[in-house]
Amino acid sequence: MPPHFLTETRVLRDYGRPVAGVDEVGRGPLAGPVAAAAVILDPDRLPDGVDDSKALSAKAREQAFERIAESALAIGVAFASVEEIDGLNIRRASLLAMARAVAALHLAPGFVLVDGRDLPKLACPGEAIVKGDALSLSIAAASIVAKVVRDRQMRRLAALYPHYGFETNAGYGTREHLAALQTHGPTPFHRMSFAPLKEARR
């Protein structure tokens, strides 16, 4: 069953103000920032083809991204840097990126739906929904936006650091990526608090 707009409809009825879906991408990779997106969908122009970003092919994500960009009332995108990930830990950095994404919206939401178990610090009420990207259309849209934006950034990093396969692995610890780390060492965009990089420093 694809994600739906039922939770958003309930929130709109109860709060009477826009509801934003929020998700982050990039908690697990060894390199690159964590990206977050906040999306306020137009109830009268819900985009087709929106699903949990992990359930879509790269081409389908790009197509859904374009439909979301054309129809959404507001989109906010933000990042937490590798330095913030290493300094704060990935959980706190992810929450920071999500809070920044909500703050980047040009339309202030009255309520926020967040994927996961934790709510970032927000200026409005919110609800954390486990597996929300598979349940809420707004969260699914945010997951697509965050994934597409982060993948594009990793492709740009791949042009600067061509040995690591960032254009295909998005910074995850694939065999190719781990072999490149053995040969070339880490880049400034590697998360030195993550294994195996952390162990290599000892």
N, C-alpha and C positions, 0 to 999 in steps of 0.2 A: 504494500500500500504506500503510495507516494505521500510526502509531507502535505499537510493541509493548512487551512487558514482559520480553523475553528477556535484555537486559543486566542489568536489575534482578534477575532470577532467578539469573543467574550470580553477581552480587555478593552476594546474600543467601546463596547456597551457600558462597561463599568466605569471607565476613566474619561471617555469622551475626548481623548487626545491621541496623537499618533503613537503607534507602538513600533519599536525597532527590534529587529532580530540581530543577534551578535554571535559571532564565532571567530575562532582563531585557527591558524594553520601553522605547522612547523614546530611542534613541541619536540619531536623525536630526532630531527636531523643533527648531524655532527657539525654542520656549518650553516651560516646564514641567519638572518633575523627570524623572529616569530612575527607573523603578520596577523592582523585582526581587521574585521570589517563589521560595520553596522549598517543595516539596510532598513529603510522604512518603505514598505510596499504600498502602492496605491490600491485600496480595496476594489476600485472600479476597473483596474487595469492589471490584474495579476498575470505575471509572465508565464508562458508555457515552458515545459521542459525543465523545470526546476526540481532538483532532487539533491540529496546528500552528495556533496562534491565527490566523495570517494566512490559513489555508485556510477559516476559518469566518466566517459572517455574524455581525453584532453580536448578533442574536437567538440564534443557535446558541451563541455564546460565553457569553452570559448563562445559557442553560440548562445548558451544560456546567459553568460555574462553580458553579451550585447543586448539581449532582451531585457535583462534586469536594468542595465544602464539607461535604456530607452524609456522604461516605464516607471521606475521607482521614484518616489517623492524625494528621497534623499539617500545619499551613500556617503559613509565616512570610512576612510582607510587609515590605518596607523601601524607602526612597528615598535618592537622592542629590540634594541641592538644586541649584538653578540656580547658587548661589554656589560650591558644590563642583565642579560641572561646569566653570565658568569658571576656577576656581582650579587644578584638578587636570588637566583635559582629560577628554573624554567617556569614553575607554577606562578610565582609572583610576577615574573616578566610577562607571562601570558595575560594575567589580569590587568597589568599596566597597559599593555597594547590594546586590550578590549576597552578599557576606560578611555584611552586616547581616541579610539575609533568613534565611540559615542560622542565625545566632545567635538569631533571633527564634523559631525552632522550639521548642516546649515539650518535644519528644522529640528527644534528641540523635542525629543520624544516625551510623552507622558508616562510611558512604561517601557521596560526593556526585557526581552526574552533572551536568555543567554544559554548557550550550549554547555552542558557539563554540570558540575556539582557546586561551583563557587560563583558568587557574584562579584564583579569588580566594584570599586568605589564609584557610586553614581549619584547624580543630582536628582534622580527620580526613582520611584519604586521599580522593582524588577523581580524576575523569577528565573531561577536556574532549572533547566530541564535536562535530565540525563538522556543522552542520545537525541537531543533536540533537533539536530540537523536532519534526522529521519522523520521527525514528527511535525515540526513547525515550518511552514513555507518561508517565513521571514528569516529564520535561522539558516535554513538550507540555502537561501539566496546569499546570505552573508558568508556561508562556507564556500560558495562558488567564487564570490568576489575575492575573498582572502586568498584562496588557492590560486586563482589566475594571476593575481597581482604578485604573489610571492614567487610563483614559477617564472614569471617574466623577469623578476629581479635576479633570480638564480641564473637565468640564461645570460643576463648581463655580466654577472660575476664569472660565468664560464668563459666569456670572451677575454677576461683579464687573467684568469687562472685556468688554462685549457686542459690541465692534466687530470683533473678530478672528476670530470663527467657531470658537473653541476647541471648541465642542460638536460640531462636525462634522469639523474638521481635526486635532484633538488636538495642535495646536501645530505641525504641519508647514507648510512654506512654500508654501501654495496661493496662487493668484492673489488671492483675497479677502484672505488674511492679509497678503500683501506690500503690497497696496493700502492696507490699514488701517495698516500700519507707516508708509507714506509720509504718510498723513493725520494720524495720531494719535501717532506715535512709539512707542517700546517701553514695555512695562509692566515692573514689577519682576520679572516672571517670565520675561522674555526672556533668552536666552543671548547675552550680549554678545560672547562669544568666537567666535560662529558667523557666517559670512557669510550674509546681507549686512549684519548688524548691526555686525560688526567693521569693515567698510569704511566704514560710515556714520559711525563715530566719528572717522575720520582727517581 
